[in-house]
Amino acid sequence: MSTATLDNNLNRALELIGGVIDPEIAETYPSIEARILAQALENVELAERRLREIQKLVGDINEVLV
């Protein structure tokens, strides 16, 4: 893979995670690839917590759509 392709892929991956890496993640992981993956996982975990909270507030989607 060329350097330009790798740079494009890393830039796109950064865009997909919102362009920001938590400073704690940045300090913990040595490579940008590992940082991006760790941040993506953190984002998923945060989204799951938010979803559970929303479900508590408005109910489960199956209950709401029925």
C-alpha positions in Angstrom: 0.0 0.0 0.0 1.4 3.4 -0.9 2.1 6.1 1.6 -0.5 8.3 0.0 -3.2 5.6 0.3 -2.3 4.9 3.9 -2.5 8.6 4.7 -5.9 8.8 3.0 -7.1 5.8 4.9 -5.9 7.2 8.2 -7.5 10.6 7.5 -10.8 8.9 6.6 -10.6 6.8 9.7 -10.0 9.9 11.8 -13.0 11.5 10.1 -15.2 8.5 11.0 -14.4 8.8 14.7 -15.1 12.5 14.7 -11.6 13.8 14.2 -10.7 13.7 17.9 -8.7 11.2 19.9 -9.1 11.3 23.7 -5.8 12.5 25.2 -5.7 9.4 27.5 -6.0 7.1 24.5 -3.3 9.1 22.7 -1.0 8.6 25.7 -1.8 4.9 26.0 -1.4 3.7 22.4 1.9 4.2 20.5 0.6 4.1 16.9 -2.1 6.2 15.2 -3.8 3.0 14.0 -4.1 1.7 17.5 -5.3 5.1 18.8 -8.0 5.2 16.1 -9.3 1.7 16.9 -9.3 2.4 20.6 -11.2 5.6 20.1 -13.7 3.9 17.8 -14.3 1.3 20.5 -14.7 4.0 23.1 -17.2 5.8 20.9 -19.2 2.6 20.5 -19.3 2.0 24.2 -20.4 5.6 24.8 -23.1 5.2 22.1 -24.4 2.0 23.8 -24.6 3.8 27.2 -26.5 6.7 25.6 -28.8 4.2 23.8 -29.6 2.5 27.1 -30.3 5.8 28.8 -32.6 6.9 25.9 -34.4 3.5 26.1 -35.0 4.2 29.8 -36.4 7.6 29.0 -38.7 6.7 26.0 -39.0 3.0 26.1 -37.7 0.3 23.8 -38.2 0.8 20.0 -40.5 -2.2 19.7 -42.7 -0.9 22.4 -42.8 2.6 20.8 -43.6 1.4 17.3 -46.4 -0.9 18.3 
